[in-house]
Amino acid sequence: MSVAVSTKLTSLLNVTSPIISAPMTDATTPALVAAVINAGGFGFLGSGRSSAAKIVADIDEARALVAPEKQHLVGVGFVGWALDRTDPTTVKTVLAKNVAAVLFAYGRDLRKYVAEVREFDAAHEHKTLVFVTVNTVEEASRVAKEWKPDVLVVQGYEAGGRANVNSPSTKDFLQLVAETIPDHPLLVSAGGITKGSQIAELLETGAAGLSEAKQLLIEAGADSTARSPIFDVIFPDNVWPDGIQARCLKTGIVTYEARVAELTAKQSESAKEELETLKAQLRTKIDSDKDYPLIYAGLGVAELKSIQPAFDVARGLHDETVEALRSLNSELLGGA
């Protein structure tokens, strides 16, 4: 059995590892979540635009892959704008499964969903931990003060997928939030984390947990990713909050970035028509052209040398973290 790493969050969740699988739509499968839980951590399913029935089925599938005493460790992450467009009973349906935690990110009014969780819990004598992803210090301060979540997921600019174009680096962001909000909620750090030494350093800085996200990924280097609005072409217009853009591998799609920006800036009807036609063409290319895949990846992809099973990745990161904490004579280490 691996040595336990003890933080406030691992104690709260009763897990032995501070590693959390992020709720990545389409990428975070029930099997991935179960693998991280079986390795000692906590797992979030990504709901995306799935129906409530599909989310419930994914919860059941993940729970079937872990021991009964760990089945509550399957959590669910929600994208705010997607929730706004789906069945209004979705959150309550998920809460009825007695999940240990839910995560909310990227919406213009996430407060109402946090309130919905609190109201449901009060009526059912249950405690659901509420995680909220934040991307700037201002956002972290406002969310902590006004919404009072249990956990802030502090996501730095190195992160693959969505983040704010003005997000600080992961380490600096964590330090700034800890300094700016003395009575801050528990903090989970996310963004470009690929090594146990990074995890140990972030834990010592104040994080209570860490979130971690084929051949193209292995071959990617330090300059292989970009954060750009071009990656939004597969989504409806204006669904992501201001400043939120995706970081992906630089594939053929980035060559259209300037043209899309040029057409977007124009107000003429002809430009709007051309833009919609171009977006439709790009969506087709993403789906069918091997040179135009849309692959979310953070700056840490440069450290990736091979594809391994999720359990091995989570356990390996945990063991690296333990060794790094030992070298720091950390008080965060528990027993074997």
Backbone torsions as a table, in degrees:
resi	resn	phi	psi	omega
1	MET	NA	137.1	179.4
2	SER	-69.5	155.0	175.1
3	VAL	-68.5	136.3	-179.2
4	ALA	-77.6	145.4	171.1
5	VAL	-107.6	123.9	-172.3
6	SER	-105.8	112.6	171.7
7	THR	-125.3	174.2	178.8
8	LYS	-62.0	-34.6	-178.4
9	LEU	-75.1	-40.6	178.1
10	THR	-63.9	-35.0	177.1
11	SER	-68.3	-40.5	-179.1
12	LEU	-65.3	-39.6	-178.8
13	LEU	-88.6	-11.5	-176.8
14	ASN	60.8	50.1	175.1
15	VAL	-121.1	167.1	-176.0
16	THR	-104.2	-8.2	-178.3
17	SER	-128.4	140.1	-179.2
18	PRO	-84.5	14.1	-177.1
19	ILE	-90.3	132.1	-177.8
20	ILE	-124.2	131.3	174.7
21	SER	-79.1	128.1	-176.6
22	ALA	-74.5	148.8	-179.8
23	PRO	-80.9	78.7	-177.9
24	MET	-92.9	115.3	-178.4
25	THR	-54.7	132.4	179.6
26	ASP	74.1	-32.9	-177.4
27	ALA	-87.8	-33.0	-177.9
28	THR	-89.7	95.1	-178.7
29	THR	-86.3	163.6	174.1
30	PRO	-55.3	-37.2	179.8
31	ALA	-65.5	-38.4	177.9
32	LEU	-65.1	-46.4	179.0
33	VAL	-59.3	-44.7	179.8
34	ALA	-62.9	-38.7	-179.6
35	ALA	-62.5	-42.0	179.6
36	VAL	-67.4	-40.2	177.5
37	ILE	-63.8	-44.6	179.8
38	ASN	-65.3	-23.2	177.6
39	ALA	-85.3	-1.4	176.2
40	GLY	111.1	-3.0	-176.3
41	GLY	-102.3	-154.7	-178.4
42	PHE	-127.5	146.2	-176.0
43	GLY	-126.8	132.0	172.9
44	PHE	-106.4	128.3	168.7
45	LEU	-79.2	145.8	174.5
46	GLY	-95.6	121.6	-175.2
47	SER	-86.4	-29.9	-179.1
48	GLY	53.5	-129.3	177.4
49	ARG	-105.5	25.2	-179.5
50	SER	-68.6	153.7	174.8
51	SER	-72.6	162.5	177.6
52	ALA	-59.8	-38.7	-180.0
53	ALA	-62.8	-40.5	179.4
54	LYS	-66.7	-40.7	179.4
55	ILE	-63.3	-44.2	179.0
56	VAL	-61.8	-41.2	178.5
57	ALA	-63.0	-39.0	178.3
58	ASP	-66.6	-38.8	176.6
59	ILE	-60.3	-48.1	-179.4
60	ASP	-62.5	-39.5	-179.7
61	GLU	-65.3	-43.6	179.1
62	ALA	-65.1	-42.8	-179.0
63	ARG	-63.7	-31.6	-179.7
64	ALA	-67.2	-16.7	-177.0
65	LEU	-97.8	1.5	178.8
66	VAL	-127.0	163.9	-179.7
67	ALA	-65.1	152.0	-178.1
68	PRO	-52.7	-38.2	-177.3
69	GLU	-72.4	-8.2	179.6
70	LYS	-112.0	2.3	-173.0
71	GLN	-67.5	-24.0	178.6
72	HIS	-71.8	-13.1	-176.1
73	LEU	-79.8	4.6	173.3
74	VAL	-85.7	112.2	178.1
75	GLY	-104.7	175.8	-178.9
76	VAL	-134.7	132.2	175.9
77	GLY	-104.1	140.0	-178.6
78	PHE	-121.1	140.4	170.7
79	VAL	-93.9	124.0	-172.5
80	GLY	-56.4	-48.6	-177.2
81	TRP	-65.9	-31.0	177.5
82	ALA	-69.8	-39.1	176.3
83	LEU	-60.7	-38.4	-179.7
84	ASP	-61.1	-22.1	-175.1
85	ARG	-106.5	7.0	-175.4
86	THR	-117.0	-173.9	179.5
87	ASP	-57.6	124.0	-177.1
88	PRO	-64.9	-9.4	178.7
89	THR	-93.9	3.6	-173.6
90	THR	-58.6	-48.6	-177.5
91	VAL	-62.2	-45.0	179.9
92	LYS	-63.3	-36.9	178.3
93	THR	-62.3	-41.3	178.3
94	VAL	-69.3	-42.4	180.0
95	LEU	-62.1	-31.0	179.2
96	ALA	-66.0	-14.1	176.4
97	LYS	-84.5	2.5	178.5
98	ASN	56.3	46.9	175.5
99	VAL	-71.9	152.6	-178.4
100	ALA	-73.8	-29.3	-175.0
101	ALA	-155.3	153.4	170.1
102	VAL	-128.9	153.7	179.9
103	LEU	-126.6	136.3	177.4
104	PHE	-119.5	139.0	179.8
105	ALA	-152.3	150.0	167.7
106	TYR	58.3	63.3	173.3
107	GLY	-142.3	159.3	179.9
108	ARG	-86.5	-11.7	178.0
109	ASP	-148.9	67.6	179.6
110	LEU	-74.3	-19.1	-177.6
111	ARG	-55.1	-38.7	-176.9
112	LYS	-64.7	-31.4	179.9
113	TYR	-77.3	-34.7	174.0
114	VAL	-62.1	-43.3	178.9
115	ALA	-63.7	-36.5	179.4
116	GLU	-63.0	-40.2	178.0
117	VAL	-64.1	-45.3	-179.0
118	ARG	-62.0	-41.6	-179.9
119	GLU	-65.6	-41.8	179.2
120	PHE	-63.3	-45.9	-179.1
121	ASP	-61.6	-40.8	-179.1
122	ALA	-62.9	-33.7	-178.2
123	ALA	-82.9	-16.1	-174.7
124	HIS	-121.4	9.3	178.3
125	GLU	51.0	47.9	179.8
126	HIS	-130.2	151.6	177.0
127	LYS	-116.6	109.7	175.7
128	THR	-102.5	121.8	177.2
129	LEU	-70.0	134.2	180.0
130	VAL	-107.3	117.5	174.1
131	PHE	-100.8	139.9	174.0
132	VAL	-131.3	128.4	177.4
133	THR	-81.0	131.6	177.3
134	VAL	-126.2	151.7	-173.6
135	ASN	-125.9	-6.3	174.6
136	THR	-139.8	160.9	179.9
137	VAL	-64.8	-39.9	178.3
138	GLU	-59.7	-44.1	179.7
139	GLU	-64.3	-42.4	179.7
140	ALA	-60.6	-43.5	-179.6
141	SER	-63.6	-44.6	-178.2
142	ARG	-66.5	-46.2	-178.4
143	VAL	-64.1	-43.6	-179.5
144	ALA	-62.7	-40.7	-177.0
145	LYS	-75.2	-44.6	-170.9
146	GLU	-90.7	-34.6	-174.2
147	TRP	-101.6	-25.3	179.9
148	LYS	53.2	55.9	175.6
149	PRO	-69.7	165.0	177.1
150	ASP	-78.0	-31.9	-175.4
151	VAL	-140.8	134.5	170.3
152	LEU	-101.6	126.2	173.2
153	VAL	-92.8	106.0	-174.2
154	VAL	-90.3	104.5	-172.3
155	GLN	-105.8	117.1	-177.4
156	GLY	-84.3	173.5	-173.4
157	TYR	-68.6	-18.3	180.0
158	GLU	-71.1	-13.6	-172.9
159	ALA	-61.3	141.9	168.9
160	GLY	-78.0	163.9	-177.4
161	GLY	72.9	-142.9	-170.9
162	ARG	-85.5	139.8	170.1
163	ALA	-164.6	169.8	179.3
164	ASN	-83.7	142.0	-179.9
165	VAL	-62.9	-18.0	-179.9
166	ASN	-104.3	11.6	-179.3
167	SER	-64.4	138.3	174.1
168	PRO	-71.4	172.9	173.9
169	SER	-63.9	157.0	-174.9
170	THR	-55.1	-50.9	-177.7
171	LYS	-65.2	-46.8	179.9
172	ASP	-63.3	-39.2	-179.6
173	PHE	-60.3	-47.0	-179.7
174	LEU	-59.8	-45.0	-179.2
175	GLN	-65.1	-41.3	-179.1
176	LEU	-64.4	-42.5	179.0
177	VAL	-64.5	-43.4	-179.7
178	ALA	-62.6	-36.1	-179.7
179	GLU	-78.5	-36.7	-175.4
180	THR	-76.8	-32.2	-176.8
181	ILE	-119.9	85.8	-176.2
182	PRO	-55.9	-36.2	-179.3
183	ASP	-102.8	39.7	-175.6
184	HIS	-64.2	155.6	172.8
185	PRO	-66.3	-179.4	173.1
186	LEU	-61.9	145.3	-176.9
187	LEU	-114.1	132.1	171.9
188	VAL	-115.0	129.9	-176.2
189	SER	-98.6	138.3	-178.7
190	ALA	-142.6	141.8	174.7
191	GLY	130.1	100.8	174.1
192	GLY	69.1	26.0	-177.7
193	ILE	-93.2	115.4	-175.2
194	THR	-130.7	-7.0	-175.0
195	LYS	-132.2	149.7	178.9
196	GLY	-61.8	-31.9	179.4
197	SER	-65.0	-35.5	175.7
198	GLN	-65.6	-44.1	-179.6
199	ILE	-60.7	-46.1	-179.8
200	ALA	-60.1	-43.0	-179.5
201	GLU	-63.9	-42.6	-180.0
202	LEU	-68.3	-37.2	176.9
203	LEU	-63.5	-41.7	179.1
204	GLU	-68.0	-27.3	178.4
205	THR	-74.3	-26.2	178.3
206	GLY	141.8	-2.4	177.7
207	ALA	-71.2	143.4	176.7
208	ALA	-97.1	-11.1	179.9
209	GLY	-167.9	168.0	-179.3
210	LEU	-132.7	141.0	179.9
211	SER	-107.6	131.6	-177.8
212	GLU	-123.3	130.2	178.5
213	ALA	-68.3	NA	NA
214	LYS	NA	-50.2	176.9
215	GLN	-63.3	-38.9	178.0
216	LEU	-60.6	-38.5	178.9
217	LEU	-66.0	-41.5	-179.3
218	ILE	-65.0	-36.9	-177.4
219	GLU	-81.3	-10.4	-175.2
220	ALA	-67.3	143.6	177.6
221	GLY	-112.7	-168.5	-175.3
222	ALA	-64.8	-26.1	-177.5
223	ASP	-108.7	26.8	-173.7
224	SER	-92.8	-4.3	-178.6
225	THR	-119.3	161.9	176.2
226	ALA	-148.5	149.1	170.8
227	ARG	-104.4	121.6	-170.6
228	SER	-155.8	148.8	175.0
229	PRO	-70.0	-13.3	-179.6
230	ILE	-61.5	-27.0	-177.6
231	PHE	-75.7	-3.3	179.8
232	ASP	-88.0	2.3	-173.6
233	VAL	-64.1	-19.7	-179.6
234	ILE	-84.0	-6.9	-177.0
235	PHE	-105.8	158.7	172.4
236	PRO	-60.3	155.3	-178.8
237	ASP	-65.1	142.4	169.0
238	ASN	61.5	29.0	178.1
239	VAL	-88.9	-26.6	-179.4
240	TRP	-86.7	139.8	178.1
241	PRO	-58.3	156.7	-178.5
242	ASP	-55.4	135.7	176.5
243	GLY	87.6	-11.2	-178.3
244	ILE	-89.1	118.7	178.1
245	GLN	-134.6	162.8	-178.7
246	ALA	-93.7	148.5	169.2
247	ARG	-107.6	123.4	-177.9
248	CYS	-136.2	169.3	172.1
249	LEU	-64.9	145.9	177.7
250	LYS	-78.8	96.5	175.0
251	THR	-108.6	-168.9	-175.5
252	GLY	-56.0	-24.6	-176.3
253	ILE	-61.7	-30.4	-175.9
254	VAL	-68.3	-17.5	179.0
255	THR	-69.1	-14.9	179.6
256	TYR	-96.4	2.3	-174.5
257	GLU	-59.4	-48.2	-177.4
258	ALA	-64.0	-41.2	-178.3
259	ARG	-67.0	-41.4	177.9
260	VAL	-63.4	-42.1	179.3
261	ALA	-63.8	-40.4	179.7
262	GLU	-63.3	-46.0	-179.2
263	LEU	-68.7	-35.7	179.4
264	THR	-63.7	-36.6	-177.5
265	ALA	-72.3	-23.1	-179.6
266	LYS	-80.0	150.9	-177.6
267	GLN	-106.3	-5.5	-175.3
268	SER	-71.4	154.1	179.1
269	GLU	-65.0	-36.5	-179.6
270	SER	-64.8	-38.7	178.4
271	ALA	-66.1	-40.4	179.0
272	LYS	-64.0	-40.9	179.0
273	GLU	-65.9	-42.7	179.6
274	GLU	-64.3	-38.5	-179.9
275	LEU	-63.1	-44.6	-179.8
276	GLU	-65.3	-38.0	176.7
277	THR	-64.1	-43.5	179.7
278	LEU	-64.2	-41.9	179.1
279	LYS	-62.0	-41.3	179.1
280	ALA	-63.3	-39.6	178.0
281	GLN	-64.6	-41.8	-179.7
282	LEU	-66.6	-38.3	177.5
283	ARG	-61.8	-39.0	177.3
284	THR	-65.6	-42.5	178.9
285	LYS	-62.1	-42.5	-179.6
286	ILE	-60.9	-37.3	-178.1
287	ASP	-77.2	-27.9	-168.2
288	SER	-128.9	-15.1	-175.4
289	ASP	-102.7	123.2	-176.1
290	LYS	-64.1	-17.9	179.3
291	ASP	-89.6	-1.4	-175.8
292	TYR	-126.8	35.0	180.0
293	PRO	-69.6	149.7	176.0
294	LEU	-102.7	103.3	-173.9
295	ILE	-122.0	109.4	178.7
296	TYR	-70.3	131.0	-179.3
297	ALA	-158.5	141.5	178.5
298	GLY	-94.3	179.2	-179.4
299	LEU	-63.4	-24.5	179.9
300	GLY	-68.5	-6.0	-179.0
301	VAL	-62.0	-24.0	179.1
302	ALA	-63.4	-21.6	179.6
303	GLU	-84.9	-10.5	-174.9
304	LEU	-77.0	123.1	-178.2
305	LYS	-113.8	-21.0	-179.3
306	SER	-157.8	159.9	175.6
307	ILE	-95.3	123.9	-178.1
308	GLN	-124.5	160.2	174.1
309	PRO	-58.5	146.0	-176.2
310	ALA	-58.0	-39.7	179.5
311	PHE	-59.9	-44.5	-178.9
312	ASP	-65.2	-38.4	178.5
313	VAL	-63.8	-49.8	-178.5
314	ALA	-63.1	-45.1	179.7
315	ARG	-66.6	-39.3	178.7
316	GLY	-63.8	-43.6	177.2
317	LEU	-62.3	-40.7	179.1
318	HIS	-61.8	-47.1	-178.4
319	ASP	-64.4	-38.8	175.5
320	GLU	-62.4	-39.4	178.8
321	THR	-63.1	-43.7	179.1
322	VAL	-58.9	-46.3	-179.2
323	GLU	-63.5	-39.8	179.2
324	ALA	-67.2	-39.3	178.5
325	LEU	-67.3	-35.5	176.3
326	ARG	-60.8	-41.2	-179.3
327	SER	-67.1	-21.8	178.6
328	LEU	-94.0	2.4	-176.1
329	ASN	52.3	43.8	-174.1
330	SER	-73.2	147.5	174.9
331	GLU	-85.0	1.1	-176.9
332	LEU	-82.8	-8.9	-178.4
333	LEU	-82.0	133.0	176.6
334	GLY	-98.9	-156.8	-179.2
335	GLY	-88.8	175.9	-178.9
336	ALA	-72.5	NA	NA
